[in-house]
């Protein structure tokens, strides 16, 4: 009887958590399940804090898991990115030039139709004019949200971001927009700024002075002469300038134009004197005179890269002129085309100084490609009617075999002599379309890489 008691099995009642720990051979929950796949977000961490549908830790599955400069979750890749549309932001305002969502306490509201210039310009009670609204802005509350259209000139003198919703900003008086103090730091986004159709040459639609900073992003400027006059640090990204006598003038400061379009210009398109110049991935078309598309004088620094310059309307226009081009300056991967039939007398490229013009396609038809004390020219493709001139690796071909369509499509033809022609030392990772360079082997000359 005693022996039976001694060897009788003892039944232990253990808590479920302890039984789970014993079964798993662990003294606590695993950070990653045994099959290597996450089950819940707490299985993940660091740069990939979210458990995705496939049991893989990812950066995000919803916007709330993103923040700062990358507030939007791209569901196709489960990665955080900058915003690109107002609808992606809880405030309804995406600052596209920064890729960030404005917060509610940053916003000052302007609505000319129905607004009143009283109070603090809240969303529920917007003010009516840009000049009243700018005085409600503070260091942290500095985003002027424009609802609808404006018909008033404005002058902005401090750090302000003006965000439109596809509306227009016009005025009978010029300039429509003025930025005039050294501490001015203004961004214009989502607006079309225009002046009256007939104005004097010295009355620009936009004027920026005193080495202030002015940035246009996803904006348009049109109907003035000139369009933009600046003695300031001027930047255009993803913007358009059209229907002007001169599109952009810069003096003694800095000019950057990227991913933008300029068209319908009666005289010079871009004119810069004493300015740092950076022109990258732009389409510049349609001057109607014998002026230069790009005229640069004594730039402290120079980058002209991945641009299409296309004249389809005149026989006397000129492409790029650089006087006093600096050491280290580059004019590369540009396509310059004069496609109007006839004897073209303008110059594709005139460059004096120590910069290098390489990996371009110059199809200016009988145009000159030389200048006094010319910059080094190498690995460029010229149309057969243009003098090639001295220089390493230059070649020529007819318009018909240079391009897919010599009248309207300046991507390189399958047998173009510009294929694989680029300077082996030139380094640029994308073309005008944003496609990777090189697609295969050596880079192609001109603004477009054959894919």
Phi, psi and omega in degrees: 000318180293319179297320179298326179290322183295323184259010177290130180300139179264125179268119180257134176258106185252147177299150182301322181298320180294317177301319179297319181294321180293316182297325182274352181065036184222160176257017177182173180297145178284146172286324177231129181301162185297336180275005178081001180251143177283153176249321181223168183300330181291349174283349185246174178182184179065228182282349179233076188275358185246140177270115182280174184299328183272010181077022179247136178290129183229171182290325183196158168232354179204160184300328182296345178269002178242160181197180173061229183285353179225074189273357187244134177272118176276105189293335180293330182239357183053042177234153179275141179217170175289155178285155177228355181215149180301326183294347179275356185243139180296332178280347183081011181224112173260125175273089190298328180294336179254339185076018183245156176270128174292143175270159184301325183280000175269346196265133171242124189261135178234125178217100185299317180278100178101350178280161180226134181279069173218163174068208188251013175061052178281168180299323181281344180215073183291154175273174190259335186233150180294327182287331173285317183298322183298332179279350173271347181285144177233185180303317182267329181260080191229022177252112178270110180268110182267124179253119181083214188251153175242144177229054187208142174284150180219149176233123185244130190235008180217191182285109183216139175247114179262115184245116178263176180236047181083012181274182180247154176230109184231163176196144175288331177270146181240149359285153174294317178237128174237136173233119194225009178236156184298332179269006176291130180217092193242135172242132177245126185221135172073020180235152169253116181258126182216152177248188178291157186291334181236115180217170179281160181296336183261021181235083182285156175285330177230133179227128181231124188233174169059035175059031172288186178235133180223126183234122172260129176226127181050047182231168180227143174230131181205169173061066175191171178216107352280175177292303181231125174245128185222136162240059187201174177280104186251131180227133171237126174229133178050042184237174182225141172232129184208163173056045179237168173280310170234132186283304186221129173239135179228136178228126167054040177208239183214141180227124175232125175230121183225140173053041185236171180231134176231129185208164173063043183258133185279332184232227178295144179274301179235126180231126183220130179230119180072018182254143164296131187236129174223111178239113188224127174057054178242155172248118185238114187224151161081045166284150185243021180220189180270016181282173177276144169295312180230120181234110186238131181236125174050056178281133175297328175216155188211123170224114173237107194215135173062041179249149169254121173248116188228118175251115180246011190233341184228167178249005187234000184288162180240151183277268183241132172235126176233119177253127181073041181296133189279160171297134183091351177286151182225140171234098192216152177056036174257149173244120182243117188229131167248105191261357179288133182294141179128182181274111181269130185252358180283175182255133176290312183212122171239121188216121174242137181135205186243011176286172182241128174255108185220154172064029177260161168244118183244101182244066187264002174055091180071001177287162179273153177229038184226166176202171178290132185048060190294151171297159177298132180236118182212149178057038176255150175252130180245152171289156190297340181271353182262131177301126182287317179076178182287157176142149184287131169074009179284152180212179180215164177195167178285158178302323184296326180261354174285318192237160174301315175219115186290356179257327190217345183231109189256022163293153185285139176291162184298334179245023183299139176294350178279349180295128178064020185268341190303153177303125181300340181270350179287137182235111170208135193267345181223165176254190183298330177279356184084010180274156188291142169244139345281155174287316174210138173061225184282148182294149176274150174282159178093178185285343185240132174266130176288128184262000000 
